[in-house]
Amino acid sequence: MADLFRLDGKVAVVVGGGGGIGKALALGLARQGADVALASRNLQKLEGVAKELQADSEVATKVRAFQMDSTDEASVAAAVKEIVAAMGTVDILVNSQGQNIKRPFENFPLADWETLFDNNVRGVMLCCREFGKVMLEKKSGKIINLSSVAGDRGVPLAGNVGYCGSKAAVSNITRMLAYEWAKHGINVNAIGPSVIFTPMMKNALPPEILAGATALHPIGRVAEPEELIGTCVYLASAASDYMTGQIVYVDGGRSCYA
Ligand SMILES: NC(=O)c1ccc[n+]([C@@H]2O[C@H](COP(=O)([O-])OP(=O)(O)OC[C@H]3O[C@@H](n4cnc5c(N)ncnc54)[C@H](OP(=O)(O)O)[C@@H]3O)[C@@H](O)[C@H]2O)c1
């Protein structure tokens, strides 16, 4: 039964693998036996994270870093080639790149809107399409997008029209791609977190905002990035073979009441 969740012999690409959530998910996948390719713009940072993960006592597989801008078509295509050459194939794609740009809507600069949608939506589209080509050839693969509770409903904090809109796009891209590629043996699902207390969030959230965010969660706290690992491993493994097109909300109960 435990084997159902093992990922031995699989190759996982974690886009945004140097980020707060991506790093935790990469560690979780590597501990389950997958070779892991971390991909994002800042290669130096990724190399540091790769070293750190490789040194983990439960990681016996390869963890490597690759430079890639997920909004740039040529960069994504080049990274696919480089990763396949170095790692052999791609079985699992985790799209954990993204950002939030909060602006009052009446003054939302179009340039910020475009940056937000480029990083959160265009990048997911390009990575699904390009890494997906490797999966289409093999007729198997697992794609896991990072959406959000904010992709399904509003959040009680102004300035988030762009972010919520972009995550709604990620959720519905996930559903429609699942529909389109089910016949090719590719499962496409998303994780929908609420507030994940990444190192960046720890620095950025003023105590009163954190208290307000905490109060929204019936479980009574926000989450640590590691609390997404179980869902990610499940969605990457044979345990979820009959599941596709779903957004799994790992949100401390945030979405169960409003
Ligand atoms: N933290 C939360 O509370 C929370 C809640 C719900 C959903 N999410 C979602 O979860 C995902 C990860 O969030 P996080 O908290 O881990 O954020 P994070 O710590 O800021 O990490 C995001 C990563 O994305 C990479 N990235 C951004 N733009 C990119 C691009 N154009 N090409 C390649 N990589 C790019 C960045 O790496 P480089 O700078 O090296 O490119 C960065 O390491 C995001 O989609 C976010 O919206 C987060």
The ligand as an SDF file (V2000), in Angstrom:
LIG
                    3D

 48 52  0  0  0  0  0  0  0  0999 V2000
    2.1570   31.4930   -0.1470 N   0  0  0  0  0  0  0  0  0  0  0  0
    0.8230   31.4460   -0.1300 C   0  0  0  0  0  0  0  0  0  0  0  0
    0.1540   31.7650    0.8680 O   0  0  0  0  0  0  0  0  0  0  0  0
    0.0780   30.9290   -1.3420 C   0  0  0  0  0  0  0  0  0  0  0  0
   -1.2840   30.6630   -1.2160 C   0  0  0  0  0  0  0  0  0  0  0  0
   -1.9880   30.1830   -2.3180 C   0  0  0  0  0  0  0  0  0  0  0  0
   -1.3300   29.9670   -3.5120 C   0  0  0  0  0  0  0  0  0  0  0  0
   -0.0090   30.2460   -3.6140 N   0  0  0  0  0  0  0  0  0  0  0  0
    0.6250   30.0220   -4.9130 C   0  0  0  0  0  0  0  0  0  0  0  0
    1.6620   29.0710   -4.7960 O   0  0  0  0  0  0  0  0  0  0  0  0
    2.7060   29.3540   -5.7360 C   0  0  0  0  0  0  0  0  0  0  0  0
    4.0400   29.4640   -5.0070 C   0  0  0  0  0  0  0  0  0  0  0  0
    3.9550   30.5070   -4.0490 O   0  0  0  0  0  0  0  0  0  0  0  0
    5.1060   30.8160   -2.9890 P   0  0  0  0  0  0  0  0  0  0  0  0
    4.4590   31.3360   -1.7800 O   0  0  0  0  0  0  0  0  0  0  0  0
    6.0300   29.6740   -2.9140 O   0  0  0  0  0  0  0  0  0  0  0  0
    5.8160   32.0530   -3.7150 O   0  0  0  0  0  0  0  0  0  0  0  0
    7.3730   32.4470   -3.7570 P   0  0  0  0  0  0  0  0  0  0  0  0
    8.0480   32.0210   -2.5010 O   0  0  0  0  0  0  0  0  0  0  0  0
    7.4220   33.8640   -4.1690 O   0  0  0  0  0  0  0  0  0  0  0  0
    7.9340   31.5410   -4.9500 O   0  0  0  0  0  0  0  0  0  0  0  0
    7.5120   31.7430   -6.2580 C   0  0  0  0  0  0  0  0  0  0  0  0
    8.5970   31.2570   -7.1680 C   0  0  0  0  0  0  0  0  0  0  0  0
    8.1510   31.4500   -8.5040 O   0  0  0  0  0  0  0  0  0  0  0  0
    9.2740   31.6950   -9.3090 C   0  0  0  0  0  0  0  0  0  0  0  0
    8.8350   32.4770  -10.4510 N   0  0  0  0  0  0  0  0  0  0  0  0
    8.1080   33.6190  -10.4720 C   0  0  0  0  0  0  0  0  0  0  0  0
    7.9750   34.0730  -11.7230 N   0  0  0  0  0  0  0  0  0  0  0  0
    8.6340   33.1740  -12.5160 C   0  0  0  0  0  0  0  0  0  0  0  0
    8.9020   33.1030  -13.9020 C   0  0  0  0  0  0  0  0  0  0  0  0
    8.4720   34.0490  -14.7510 N   0  0  0  0  0  0  0  0  0  0  0  0
    9.6050   32.0440  -14.3710 N   0  0  0  0  0  0  0  0  0  0  0  0
   10.0630   31.0820  -13.5430 C   0  0  0  0  0  0  0  0  0  0  0  0
    9.8640   31.1180  -12.2130 N   0  0  0  0  0  0  0  0  0  0  0  0
    9.1690   32.1630  -11.7150 C   0  0  0  0  0  0  0  0  0  0  0  0
   10.2540   32.4850   -8.4420 C   0  0  0  0  0  0  0  0  0  0  0  0
   11.6020   32.1300   -8.7300 O   0  0  0  0  0  0  0  0  0  0  0  0
   12.6180   33.0860   -9.5520 P   0  0  0  0  0  0  0  0  0  0  0  0
   12.5150   34.4360   -8.9490 O   0  0  0  0  0  0  0  0  0  0  0  0
   13.9300   32.4050   -9.4170 O   0  0  0  0  0  0  0  0  0  0  0  0
   12.1180   33.0600  -10.9690 O   0  0  0  0  0  0  0  0  0  0  0  0
    9.8950   32.0240   -7.0200 C   0  0  0  0  0  0  0  0  0  0  0  0
   10.8730   31.1730   -6.4710 O   0  0  0  0  0  0  0  0  0  0  0  0
    2.2840   30.6380   -6.4560 C   0  0  0  0  0  0  0  0  0  0  0  0
    1.6000   30.3090   -7.6370 O   0  0  0  0  0  0  0  0  0  0  0  0
    1.3090   31.2680   -5.4730 C   0  0  0  0  0  0  0  0  0  0  0  0
    0.3880   32.1270   -6.0990 O   0  0  0  0  0  0  0  0  0  0  0  0
    0.7180   30.7190   -2.5620 C   0  0  0  0  0  0  0  0  0  0  0  0
  1  2  1  0
  2  3  2  0
  2  4  1  0
  4  5  1  0
  4 48  2  0
  5  6  2  0
  6  7  1  0
  7  8  2  0
  8  9  1  0
  8 48  1  0
  9 10  1  0
  9 46  1  0
 10 11  1  0
 11 12  1  0
 11 44  1  0
 12 13  1  0
 13 14  1  0
 14 15  2  0
 14 16  1  0
 14 17  1  0
 17 18  1  0
 18 19  2  0
 18 20  1  0
 18 21  1  0
 21 22  1  0
 22 23  1  0
 23 24  1  0
 23 42  1  0
 24 25  1  0
 25 26  1  0
 25 36  1  0
 26 27  1  0
 26 35  1  0
 27 28  2  0
 28 29  1  0
 29 30  1  0
 29 35  2  0
 30 31  1  0
 30 32  2  0
 32 33  1  0
 33 34  2  0
 34 35  1  0
 36 37  1  0
 36 42  1  0
 37 38  1  0
 38 39  2  0
 38 40  1  0
 38 41  1  0
 42 43  1  0
 44 45  1  0
 44 46  1  0
 46 47  1  0
M  CHG  2   8   1  16  -1
M  END
$$$$
